[in-house]
Amino acid sequence: MAARTGKEFIARLKAEPREVYIGGERVTDVTSHPAFKGIIASLAHLYDMQHDPEYRDELTYISPDTGERVGKAFMQPRSKDDLEQRGAAMRRWALYSHGMMGRTPDYLSSSLMAFAAAQEYFAQNDPRFGENIVNYYRKAREEDLCLTHTLINPQANRAKATHEQADPFLAARVKEERDDGIVIRGARMLATLGPISDEIEVFPSTVLKADPKDAPYTFGFVIPCSTPGLKFVCRESYDLNRPKHDHPLGSRFEEMDSVIVFDDVFVPWERVFLYGDPELANGAFGASNAVLHMAHQVIEKNIVKTEFILGLASLIIDTIGIEPFQHIHEKVTEIIIGLESMRALRLAAIHGAELDQWGMMTPARGPLDAARNLYPKLYPRFVEIIQQISASGLMAAPTLADIEAPWGEEFIKFFSAARAEPRDRIALFRLAWDTAVSSFGARQVLYERFFFGDPVRMAGALFNTYDRQPYMERVREFIQQGIDESLAEMGKEEGAATAS
Ligand SMILES: Cc1cc2nc3c(=O)[nH]c(=O)nc-3n(C[C@H](O)[C@H](O)[C@H](O)COP(=O)(O)OP(=O)(O)OC[C@H]3O[C@@H](n4cnc5c(N)ncnc54)[C@H](O)[C@@H]3O)c2cc1C
């Protein structure tokens, strides 16, 4: 099998039933449940795009193993051109959801691609683990698998280490080690797209303490979402099954977040890539550079998302005639500056790319670190700007049912606008509402704040790893130069005074 179609994606979800809970209900078939209808259709569309003659070459490449076309995000980049190609494919998929889907499958395909390149890293404690990651990467590429991932332990008591929590099996940990694999019991905090992915990447969070007592919580593996004992406890769905007119985003791109419960889940050794070594586990995303290839996907997506926000804000301004006001210009300029900054960081990341120790052309860390620290501040501000420029327009946005009601005609004229027909104005403000007010919109803000890690600790990591030494040295030299020159001048003056 090679790059999948939407039909094939849905058929696999149907063929591999998983244990999903939502709204007090156990879901037997996610493909027919209303909570997942919109997002499954969107994912299916993305897979179909791989077969559309218009996008096929952009979204796929020839598998080195089979000669068949496979998804571009699985491509191991050896040159800057390869990176550009990967980026173009990521952008193409992001355009479909205007960046509102964070977990298009290319996000985690990128992680697997980099892990496999760093085979030796995983093989350090056991050569099998190195082989396992390569074998799994090939399988995922050839079967075009859609992955979710879960990294974070439950939030019970953040002041204590994982092994210090009241219940030792609160966080997922090894319950039993067997000849043929390990048995996992406990929970992980979150997996976006969990219930509707093919498989789940269970990797350590990068903030595990390198304490031997945390060893039972330390593993990296991937298993099918249909594995017995694996449970997905979903939050309520933000796809309310309303017409696209009313919920233009939530009805299409609701990715669903779920808590993962491992009820004695068996993981065969051939699916294990990291085990029992907190230090090695902590370093996996960084040392393999998976984090940079994932950050590449994120910046491509966030550029598209910012373009969308700029378009939306501009259309609102134009529609209700608020373009004369100066603060409106300032607010739009904030979005433009954000957009151009993200574009510049993307360019810098590709321009500064270098072959890493695994032979992969890897985007430069500095610009991508800047982007991942910047966007959690930009996106909440963009949403605030949409609220500020739209004001009560966000509430004066009746549904399609209201417009189509027998009395709809009587009221519609009150929704007129400077430069739009009432119906178009209402549809625009429904979109603004779904971006800036609805539960879908609020979750997008939360997502951008946190999905790539706690912004506070991300900033701490940058503080601790960024090489500031040369700049401190330069400032020291400047100060010393001032001291030296002042002393020399004083000496001259003293000399002059003595002479006179
Ligand atoms: C919408 C959404 C989708 C997500 N999807 C996924 C997913 O698919 N897979 C996945 O693995 N994860 C996912 N995450 C989780 C994400 O990785 C975490 O939210 C993020 O790493 C922060 O961890 P936390 O939520 O446990 O917050 P916590 O660590 O519990 O932090 C809570 C608060 O306490 C502060 N705090 C806690 N500990 C410290 C400390 N040591 N030093 C300083 N401050 C501290 C934080 O700054 C924060 O303000 C998702 C999150 C969101 C919101």
The ligand as a Gaussian input file, in Angstrom:
#p B3LYP/6-31G(d) Opt

LIG

0 1
 C       -5.443000      21.920000      23.160000
 C       -4.264000      21.119000      23.601000
 C       -3.885000      20.008000      22.872000
 C       -2.807000      19.233000      23.287000
 N       -2.474000      18.102000      22.582000
 C       -1.503000      17.287000      23.051000
 C       -1.198000      16.066000      22.389000
 O       -1.774000      15.725000      21.363000
 N       -0.247000      15.281000      22.910000
 C        0.434000      15.623000      24.043000
 O        1.300000      14.866000      24.460000
 N        0.163000      16.772000      24.685000
 C       -0.776000      17.608000      24.226000
 N       -1.062000      18.769000      24.883000
 C       -0.388000      19.001000      26.163000
 C        0.720000      20.016000      26.126000
 O        1.910000      19.411000      25.736000
 C        0.788000      20.580000      27.558000
 O       -0.363000      21.366000      27.747000
 C        1.996000      21.410000      27.845000
 O        3.174000      20.657000      27.722000
 C        1.931000      21.959000      29.289000
 O        1.769000      20.909000      30.188000
 P        0.485000      20.813000      31.111000
 O       -0.731000      21.103000      30.300000
 O        0.542000      19.523000      31.789000
 O        0.636000      22.011000      32.107000
 P        1.289000      21.951000      33.562000
 O        2.670000      21.408000      33.468000
 O        0.395000      21.224000      34.480000
 O        1.318000      23.480000      33.910000
 C        0.233000      24.185000      34.529000
 C        0.736000      25.554000      34.981000
 O        1.752000      25.391000      35.966000
 C        2.988000      25.955000      35.541000
 N        4.062000      25.008000      35.869000
 C        3.951000      23.671000      36.068000
 N        5.144000      23.148000      36.314000
 C        6.046000      24.141000      36.275000
 C        7.452000      24.225000      36.427000
 N        8.177000      23.151000      36.691000
 N        8.049000      25.418000      36.276000
 C        7.322000      26.528000      35.990000
 N        5.970000      26.530000      35.841000
 C        5.348000      25.345000      35.970000
 C        2.864000      26.122000      34.026000
 O        3.652000      27.213000      33.558000
 C        1.371000      26.365000      33.856000
 O        1.103000      27.730000      34.047000
 C       -2.092000      19.588000      24.465000
 C       -2.471000      20.716000      25.178000
 C       -3.540000      21.466000      24.771000
 C       -3.944000      22.644000      25.599000

